[in-house]
Amino acid sequence: MIYTGPTKKALHIAFDAHKDQVDKTGLPYVFHPFHLAEQMPDEISVCVALLHDVIEDTNITFGDLIEQGIPQPAIEALKLLTHDDFVPYMDYVRKIKDSQNSIAIAVKLADLRHNSDLSRLDEIDEKALLRVEKYKAAIEILEH
């Protein structure tokens, strides 16, 4: 993890935003963005990895992030990564790819790979297998 002023702010925001959430296995959800952030090579991508789900999954807004001092390049990547429920999932993924925003693409690939890791689940059901197939298709779009 890279520790700078912005990444420390992002750590606090991510923790506070996700501290009461759990993932599909009952583990603290905040472990997911922390896992992604550990894979990122620079300050901006660490911020984006930490914050990639806060707009979708909490009441935090882009204005809140800007007010907290999150750098503009991170905000731009986060806007790409925030999925509007009215946009079909693969169209959303294609938009990330077409943006050529290397940070958004890297964070989304890490997100998809982590969410595709079936070893995280206590029980693998048909829904989980279908989700992994969808994520494999999304990875294919982003990588090619």
C-alpha positions in Angstrom: 0.0 0.0 0.0 1.2 3.5 -0.8 0.7 5.9 2.1 0.3 9.5 1.1 -2.1 12.2 2.2 -4.7 11.3 -0.4 -4.4 7.6 0.1 -4.8 8.0 3.9 -7.9 10.1 3.3 -9.2 7.4 1.0 -8.5 4.7 3.6 -10.5 6.6 6.2 -13.4 7.2 3.7 -13.5 3.6 2.6 -13.4 2.3 6.1 -16.1 4.6 7.4 -18.3 4.0 4.3 -18.0 0.2 4.4 -17.4 -0.6 8.1 -20.9 -1.9 8.7 -21.2 -3.8 5.4 -20.4 -7.5 4.9 -19.7 -9.4 1.7 -21.5 -12.6 0.5 -19.6 -14.7 3.0 -20.2 -12.5 6.0 -16.7 -11.0 6.0 -16.3 -7.3 6.4 -16.8 -5.8 3.0 -14.0 -3.3 3.5 -11.4 -6.1 3.0 -12.4 -6.1 -0.7 -11.3 -2.5 -1.5 -8.2 -3.0 0.8 -7.3 -6.1 -1.2 -7.5 -4.2 -4.5 -5.6 -1.2 -3.2 -2.7 -3.5 -2.2 -2.3 -4.4 -5.9 -2.1 -0.8 -7.2 1.2 0.8 -8.1 0.6 4.5 -7.5 -1.2 7.0 -5.3 -4.1 7.7 -7.7 -4.9 4.0 -8.4 -4.7 3.2 -4.7 -7.3 6.0 -4.0 -9.5 4.6 -6.8 -9.3 1.0 -5.6 -10.2 2.0 -2.1 -13.1 4.2 -3.2 -14.4 2.2 -6.2 -17.7 1.2 -4.5 -18.4 4.1 -2.2 -20.6 6.0 -4.6 -22.6 2.9 -5.7 -22.9 1.3 -2.2 -23.1 4.2 0.3 -24.6 7.7 0.6 -21.2 9.3 -0.2 -21.3 11.6 -3.3 -18.6 12.8 -5.7 -18.9 16.2 -4.1 -18.0 14.6 -0.7 -14.9 13.1 -2.2 -13.9 16.3 -3.8 -14.5 18.2 -0.6 -12.3 15.6 1.3 -9.4 16.3 -1.1 -9.5 13.2 -3.4 -7.5 14.2 -6.5 -9.3 15.0 -9.7 -7.7 12.1 -11.7 -9.1 9.7 -9.1 -12.6 11.3 -9.3 -12.5 10.9 -13.1 -11.7 7.2 -12.8 -14.3 6.7 -10.1 -17.0 8.3 -12.3 -16.2 5.7 -15.0 -16.3 2.9 -12.4 -19.6 3.9 -10.9 -22.2 1.7 -12.6 -25.6 3.3 -13.3 -28.2 0.6 -12.8 -30.0 1.8 -15.9 -27.0 1.0 -18.1 -26.6 -2.7 -19.1 -23.5 -4.2 -17.4 -21.5 -5.0 -20.5 -22.2 -1.5 -21.9 -20.8 -0.1 -18.7 -17.7 -2.3 -19.1 -17.2 -1.2 -22.7 -17.4 2.4 -21.6 -14.6 1.8 -19.2 -12.5 0.2 -21.9 -13.4 2.9 -24.5 -12.3 5.6 -22.1 -8.7 4.3 -22.2 -8.4 5.4 -18.6 -5.7 3.1 -17.5 -6.5 3.5 -13.8 -10.2 2.7 -14.2 -9.3 -0.3 -16.3 -6.7 -1.6 -13.9 -9.0 -1.2 -10.9 -11.9 -2.8 -12.7 -9.8 -5.8 -13.7 -8.6 -6.2 -10.1 -12.2 -5.9 -8.9 -13.5 -8.5 -11.4 -10.7 -11.0 -10.6 -11.3 -10.7 -6.9 -15.1 -11.0 -7.3 -14.5 -14.1 -9.5 -12.5 -15.9 -6.8 -14.8 -18.7 -5.9 -12.5 -19.7 -3.0 -13.9 -16.6 -1.2 -17.4 -18.3 -1.0 -18.5 -20.8 1.5 -21.0 -22.2 -0.9 -20.8 -22.2 -4.7 -24.2 -22.1 -6.2 -25.5 -21.6 -9.8 -25.8 -17.8 -9.2 -22.2 -17.6 -8.3 -21.1 -19.6 -11.4 -23.2 -17.3 -13.6 -21.7 -14.3 -12.0 -18.2 -15.6 -12.7 -19.1 -16.2 -16.3 -20.3 -12.6 -16.6 -17.1 -11.4 -15.0 -15.0 -13.5 -17.3 -16.7 -11.8 -20.3 -16.1 -8.4 -18.8 -12.4 -9.2 -18.3 -12.2 -10.3 -21.9 -13.6 -6.9 -23.0 -11.2 -5.0 -20.8 -8.1 -7.0 -21.8 -8.6 -6.9 -25.6 
